[in-house]
Amino acid sequence: MGKAKISVIEVEKLLSQGKGPREIAKHLGVSRQAVYHFLKKRKVAVSRNAVVRKAGELVDKRLALIDELNGVQPSDQEST
């Protein structure tokens, strides 16, 4: 049985969506170890990238909720 090909473009797309190695492996139909090896070979720090992206998304959502609770409209923020 031959090796499954892992698409650099597909992996980058999934990483940009905040997916981790386990989710990427499941999506591509390969083992988690294959994804780790692929990323290590390309020197990609997945956990840090994924955490930073998710943290940014969470902060944006929380700030939007706080603004909503305080009755701040998006146009109000531009003038401050």
Backbone hydrogen bonds, N-H to C=O, Kabsch-Sander energy under -0.5 kcal/mol:
donor,donor_aa,acceptor,acceptor_aa,energy
7,S,5,K,-0.6
11,V,7,S,-2.6
12,E,8,V,-2.6
13,K,9,I,-2.2
14,L,10,E,-2.4
15,L,11,V,-2.7
16,S,12,E,-2.4
17,Q,13,K,-0.9
18,G,15,L,-2.0
19,K,14,L,-2.4
24,I,20,G,-2.6
25,A,21,P,-2.7
26,K,22,R,-2.1
27,H,23,E,-2.4
28,L,24,I,-2.5
29,G,25,A,-1.5
30,V,25,A,-2.0
35,V,31,S,-1.6
36,Y,32,R,-2.6
37,H,33,Q,-2.7
38,F,34,A,-2.4
39,L,35,V,-2.7
40,K,36,Y,-2.9
41,K,37,H,-2.6
42,R,38,F,-1.1
43,K,40,K,-1.4
44,V,39,L,-2.3
45,A,43,K,-0.5
46,V,44,V,-1.3
49,N,45,A,-1.8
50,A,46,V,-3.1
51,V,47,S,-2.3
52,V,48,R,-2.5
53,R,49,N,-2.2
54,K,50,A,-2.5
55,A,51,V,-2.7
56,G,52,V,-2.2
57,E,53,R,-2.1
58,L,54,K,-2.6
59,V,55,A,-2.6
60,D,56,G,-2.4
61,K,57,E,-2.3
62,R,58,L,-2.6
63,L,59,V,-2.8
64,A,60,D,-2.1
65,L,61,K,-2.2
66,I,62,R,-2.6
67,D,63,L,-2.6
68,E,64,A,-2.3
69,L,65,L,-2.6
70,N,66,I,-2.2
71,G,67,D,-0.6
71,G,68,E,-0.9
72,V,67,D,-2.8
76,D,73,Q,-1.2
77,Q,73,Q,-1.1
78,E,74,P,-0.8
79,S,75,S,-0.7
80,T,77,Q,-1.1
